[in-house]
Amino acid sequence: MEVKPFILLLIALTLVALAAGADRVDVLVQGAEKLEVREIIAALKPAPEKISIGPFSFWRGKIGAHRVAVSLTGQGLLNCTTSTILGIEEFQPTLIVNQGTSGAQKPNYKVHDIIVGRRTLDYGNFITPVRRVGEGSRPLEWTPLSQRLRLLPAGELQAHPDGFPGDAAAIEVALHTENSLGRVVAGVIGSAHEVNLELDRVRWSARTFDMDVEEMESGHVAAIAHACGIRYVAFRVVSDAPYAGVPFHPEAARATGLFTVNFLHNLPSVTAPTNP
């Protein structure tokens, strides 16, 4: 019996759709450094499949009931945004979890405390007042500029002065997830390509943006997730505490890795976004 060409095309398209569906994951988990993804990759079952897309690495497997892709994003705005877009295109996740280390901006935090981002923002945008040559620079007098994001259908830039809220259902699960090394607290996570260790600047950031911790990625990833209609939450462990003179402690990343694994075991089946 002759098979008509349009039937062959239909079969081919169906196979492509099935293959794409097979590549989907429930959760895309991100970390900027190897220490930040080490515990999570180790928890993937069965032995994780490594996928390289250009210079970016992903590992795929299951944690609990969830299909998970783990992304080593690299540090900073350029790397995290590029790897996020690649991860969304490749895996079509329902939820993105961005996690890793951070510096405390408020004095009541200790190393290994974990901040669950009730909102995250980019705090690295400013306009400076006019000053003549020789009048110096006064960063604490700079005026912050809001994140602006181009959204459909109008395609107009919209200001988000408070950043982007974390997914309410994911936050609720996270706040009931164990951190065996410290506290779990809901707070505000600020992102910029900066490392601030001057206490006057740290106090200014906490006061101006109500920031609990600072790092370099989550506020940018949150904007992409918001634009794409993907659920999103950020976890940040305190890895340095400038008020107490505690320098960067990279091994604190283990706390967020273990916490994220616990979170995934606690997380119910992920569905559509709970935030607009």
Secondary structure, 3 states (H helix, E strand, C coil): CCCCHHHHHHHHHHHHHHHHHHHCCCEEEEECCHHHHHHHHHHCEEEEEEEEECCEEEEEEEECCEEEEEEECCCCHHHHHHHHHHHHHHHCCCEEEEEEEEEECCCCCCCCCEEEEEEEEECCCEECCCCCCCCCCCHHHCEECCEEEEECCCCEEEEECCCEECCHHHHHHHHCCCCCCCCEEEEEEEECCCCCCCHHHHHHHHHHHCCCEEECCHHHHHHHHHHHCCEEEEEEEEEEEHHHCECCCHHHHHHHHHHHHHHHHHCCCCCCCCCC
